[in-house]
Amino acid sequence: MLHSAWEPQGGFSFENCQRNTFLETSLKGLRVPHARKTGTTIAGLVFQEGVILGSDTRATEDSVVADKNCEKIHFIAPNIYCCGAGVAADAEMTTQILASNMELHALSTNRKPRVATVTRMLRQMLFRYQGHIGASLIIGGMDVTGPHLYSVHPHGSYSHILFTAMGSGQGPAISVLEDRFKPNMTLEEGQKLVVEAVTAGILEDLGSGSNVDVCVITQDGAKFQRAVSTPAVLSKRQGKYHYPVGTTAIMKETVTPLPLEMIEETVQTMEVE
């Protein structure tokens, strides 16, 4: 039986990255495509009974709003969720791989996965690809050891903290969290603070916008709420504006005739009943 010399393999492929690097160093003046700036605001904190995650819902492609109502809070396990910032496809694929591995892990061990297990698998995978997977993630969950919140960067570095924010709107969001966070917050206080942090990112960052999604994870389970808040609502036009013809003066008018040559002319008759 004949086998092909190249067989497709699962996972990510970065062969084009090596090719582009070689071409850029070999051919002078060649500029290969570079990654575009992405826009997102995600945040999370640990409160009295668990973890609260929040995100905006705007997906951007450079300066274009590609989706106004996308989901950036991803399911990992019944007791663990994840917020993704960066390249949408990388974050989506990475969280799907994690969710699949965690389901297999739960079936083989016959117990709920721990947040530390998810974080370790994630940072090992990201470190293996040396930052080529453009996904910055906030992992939050509740396990037998209590509530946990991790922030994981594209190169595999991580932090285990009580509150955090990531994305292009990280600056305004983390400012709100640092100013108003306090240990052992109630559910109402924690959810209000997360919404205010994401709202600050939406109002100060053009790459973030639309609505605020929130996920509350406690010992009883997770509650995912969409469009908890809509900070930037489009205002209605207050009046109707009609400008008479000639309001804008025409300074110069030029008519350029286009020379056209008849190549072929075909006449078809249409049948009419």
Salt bridges, closest charged atoms under 4 A:
ASP56 OD1 - LYS72 NZ 2.99
GLU61 OE2 - ARG36 NH1 3.57
GLU71 OE2 - ARG226 NH1 3.78
GLU92 OE1 - HIS74 ND1 3.53
ASP143 OD1 - HIS148 NE2 3.58
ASP179 OD2 - ARG180 NE 3.85
GLU189 OE2 - LYS182 NZ 3.83
GLU196 OE1 - ARG180 NH1 2.34
ASP213 OD2 - ARG226 NH2 2.89
